[in-house]
Amino acid sequence: MLDTFPTLAAIATTPAALRQLQQLNQDNLTIWISPKLSALAETAPNLHSYGDSLKDKIAELWPSTSGFIFALASGATIRLVAPLLQDKATDPAIAVLDEGGEFVISLCGGHQGGADRLAQVIATQLGAQAILTGAASAQQRTGIDILGRPFGWRKGSGDWLGVSATLARQDSVQVLQDAGSDLWQQHLPARHSFQFGFGDEAVTPSDEAASTAQARVWVSATQRSFSDEGIPKVQWHPRVLWIGVGCERGSSRELIETAVTQTLAKGHWAEGAIAGIATLDLKSDEVGLLELCQDKGWPLRCFTADELKDIEVPTPSKIVTKEVGTPSVAEAAAIAAASDPTNGSLVTSKQIIRLEGQPGAVTVAIAQADQEYTDRPGHLSLIGTGPGALDQITPAAKTALIEADAIIGYGLYIDLIRPILRPGQIVEPMPITKERARAERAIVLANWGLNVAVISSGDSGIYGMAGLVMESLSQAGWNGKTPSVQVFPGITALQAAAARVGTPLMHDFCAISLSDLLTPWEVIEKRLKAAAAADFVVALYNPKSKTRLTQLGSARKFLLEHRKGETPVALVRSVYREDEQIKLTTLGELNPDDVDMLTVVLIGNASTLRHGNWLITPRGYLGFGNEQV
């Protein structure tokens, strides 16, 4: 489940440690075990013996492994990995798990390696406590050195250690941002030490702001040169620059790269801010262009002449129009790429570059987009969080919540899961009546490239958000692949309510929502009558609200036409939450005043009986012989 770690290796030297590791729900996890346990390697495909030397095996795995989980003593782990550690920007995540499965320590690579997140996921799946010792974790914020990762930003130059140390001391750090998303700013903890600047201030900091700041962070497409004097500074580069390229057939990769580099330098633009290359579709097979894009990891967007010809540019060319059918290639292609899906503007008009000893010429222009390119496909996790208690959420769902860049949901449900969320996540609560807005917002963020969790109470696929999200995707022409979607089931309200009062759902049952916001009451009435006549056990969702006061009474009337007034009924409110309330009654005595929007109403069938404070529906109808167990 941990997409952050393409390869995970775990180490166990004892049976107890192995038992803990085998509980982890990770498809990409390989467990390396002591030769003394090698007989167990045949019991699971992901178990392998590390041979005579664990030290040698770790060294062998180190270059290709993104995260290690050591079920060893922390001292032993330190001695194994210390000789291999080189740079926190490239070292893998190191997490240590005790044999008893009580504690998980983020040992090395907490921020950039992802060990903090790895420890949190392990702790969630094992019911352990994650030990995170970094200052960012203590201050409930994300590390400055991984701040831009969800948005695809590129790290620029600067004194990263110095800025991180300033934040750890909680001294003031000035942030000057003139490009990229500011969503991260809206989800900082209440107490933080950032000062913010925008627009012109982001180019020339005010004397007042500069006088109090002990460090500075630039979020910009501009390439700045920092001196060693004064306060520490760093720069993040959102990928907002689209490079329009026009070239003669057969232009070399060297010439195209030189043209791009010189144009960037002339405008003081950062290479890290490049989103991709844009050109005419006739150049889609240009070898030098393809080689450059592949080596740099830049996408290549190609447009037809018809798509480009009507775009207004500062330097159109009649000669170009005659040759390819559009008055501009470089400028128009840059603007077109920067304007999809948001508005973009030309920031560097076309530059014609030639290189001594190289035939031909390359034309380059630069446009800046409002929204950065993330280079990620985007993902939607549709999560059922169960009835509300954290211990009722599945480990897989908890892992998905921790992994998510953004959390979307009804405010009450988000409040219930806040204890398992991590610092730095974008958390957007919305009102109860804004279900479609939630779905649309989640899809926008996922199409941008974020990993988005959409939460519902109970099961997301039963009166939850999953159906609405999938419906919205299909209406928008979704290809079924991007963004990717995964549905995480949860304990739904009728299951949770039934578990609190016994076994009322042991035989055939149905669920009916009494809310007529999305379903006409005539349809609901038809279903109620059919369920009553068929003698289903009935679970009523959304039985009442401030504006819907009569529906439950009508439902009771329809059911009484087909079953006795003594039929057992359970009213279960806020199940598994601190204010849980349970009332057992009968269909004849059911009082709508005892019910609200947070109540699930369970109505038995003809064979349901009450035994003390329990409701029991026999598995088979009484008297039906071998159906009954």
Secondary structure by P-SEA (a helix, b strand, c coil): ccccccbbbbbbccaaaaaaaaacccccbbbbbccccccccccccccccccccaaaaaaaacccccbbbbcccaaaaaaaccccccccccccbbbbbcccccbbbbcccccccaaaaaaaaaaaaacbbbbbcccccccccccccccccccbbbbbbcaaaaaaaaaaaccbbbbbbccccccccccccccccbbbbcccccccccaaaaacccbbbbbccbbbbbcccccbbbbbbcccbbbbbbbcccccaaaaaaaaaaaaaaaccccccccbbbbcccccccaaaaaaaaaacbbbbbbccccccccccccccaaaaacccccccaaaaaaaaaaccbbbbbcccbbbbbbcccccbbbbbbbbbccccccccbbbbbccccccccccccaaaaaaaaacccccccaaaaaaaccccccccbbbbbcccaaaaaaaaaaaaaaaccbbbbbbccccccccaaaaaaaaaaaacccccccbbbbbbcccaaaaaaaaccccccccbbbbbcccccccaaaaaaaaaaaaaaccbbbbccccccccccaaaaaaaaaaaccccccbbbbbccccccbbbbbbbcccccccccccccbbbbbbcccccccccbbbbcccccccccccc
